[in-house]
Amino acid sequence: MSEVSAEPLTGDRQAAREVLRTRRRATHAPSALQVLRDWYVGLFIAATLLTMLFAATGPAILRPDCDTAVCLGAGGHDVVALVAATLGLLAAVVGLRAVGPVSADPGQMSWLLSTPADRGLLLRGRVLRVLLVAAVAGAARGVLVGFSLASGSGAAADPVVSVVGCAVVGLLACLVIVPLTLRRQGGSFGLSSAARAVPDVELGRAGRVVQAVTAATLMLDTVAPEVLAARRRLARRGRYASRPGAGGPLPSMLVHEVHALTRRSRQLLTALLSCVGALVVGLLLGRLAGAVVAALVVFAVARTSAGGLSTWLTTPGLRRALPEHPAAVAAVPAVPPSSWRSSGALVAVGALGLPWWAPVAFALAAMAGAMRSCDPPPELGAALATPAGAVHVGLVQRLVLGPDIVLAGAAVVLIGAAVDRGPLALLTCAGLAARQLLRPRD
């Protein structure tokens, strides 16, 4: 009887081993037609973006109509090309290190920890998507570098060789950096072997970064990356000890905001460096483009430096906890970041030939935009069909909350400078800031 029962048991074990072997090697292999279609769509979108970039920036850089206080010569274009190439390479290294490139979202991470499936097969698609995005970004950076290089070397009449060559170099640079980041993350240059060897903690960390960047792209909002950066910063510093206030609620908030800005000095200096990029855009593309880009960059500096102000405006419970006028409390954390906003505006528009009051007006408009962006997000609303898919009206509204006031302030500055009405333009930008400071939010 025992011999009869042993044979089925042995067969069951063998079948189980075969099932496990099959599942370890299992993968959903798409057809050749599906792979071709996916790559065709990706390459078509990349080619369209690069063509739009070529058409939008090429003529202005190659045949500049200088209307700024400082105009770039051949040597200036060479410097811009060198700096753009260096910053592009640095951004590629930092970005690829941040996103992995091997990553997994929390749901996939939980499943991977409890399955014997081959991670090299399961995570291959994510790495290839990161590689495609990096290649497009590197080629786009190469297009801009090629235009500047062609203007500096005197080849503006026939820039195709310089532009195409720099785009190919940027693409190849990203194709080289991706294996290096794979080697750092998983200890191997091979995609599959590196994906199998990535530690679980590193896999989850990269997944959270990719998830935050994806959410910011789809929802047209930078809250997710900002929250992730704040959590990491607080985790590095540890617990903050409670201490008495400095003479009351408002002076205590002022002291706290000054200390907070001191702790975020590295982030703020990085934001100020972006103002140099806005200045270069103005010198390359003219005063109008420079003013628009400078307004948006100074707005980003204001958002980065206004941590206490954003917390106060977005927390109704905190506003009800202090027995002070809401506008007076909001004005206190708005004072310390003013130096950063003014410095960024001075760097971004200092050489565009605008009047002396223009940086002050840009800083005031940026503060108004930063306060406006703290409003609760609107509902999604109706969905509109676009070539890129369905886009909700609420997402577009969320995107323009804040930048609308900043761009309006930039238009006021340009109009005031054109008709020589500086005091009126400055008062208008101050009125925009005062309106956002005084309006009720509960």
Buried (B, 14 or more C-beta within 10 A) or exposed (E): EEEEEEEEEEEEEEEEEEEEEEEEEEEEEEEEEEEEEEEEEBEEEBEEBBEEBBEEBBEBBBEBEEEBBEEBEEEBBBBBBBBBBEBBBEEBBEBBBBBBBBBBBEEBBEEBEEEEBBBBBBBBEBBBBBBBBBBBBBBBBBBBBBBBBBBBBEBBEEBEEBBBBBBBBBBBBBEEBBBEBBEEBBEBEBBBEBBBBBEEEBBBBBBBBBBBBEBBEEBBBBBBBBEBBEEEEEEEEEEEEEEEEEEEBBEBBBBBBEEBBEEBEEBBEEBBEBBBBBBBBBBBBBBEBBBBBBBBBBBBBBBBBBBBBBBBBBEEEEBEEBEBEBEEBBBBBBEBBBEBBBBBBBBBBBBBBBBEBBBBBBBBBBBBBBBBBBBEBBEBEEEEEEEEEEBBBBBEBBEEBBBBBBBBBBBBBBEBBEEEBBEEBBBBBBEBBBEBBEEEBE
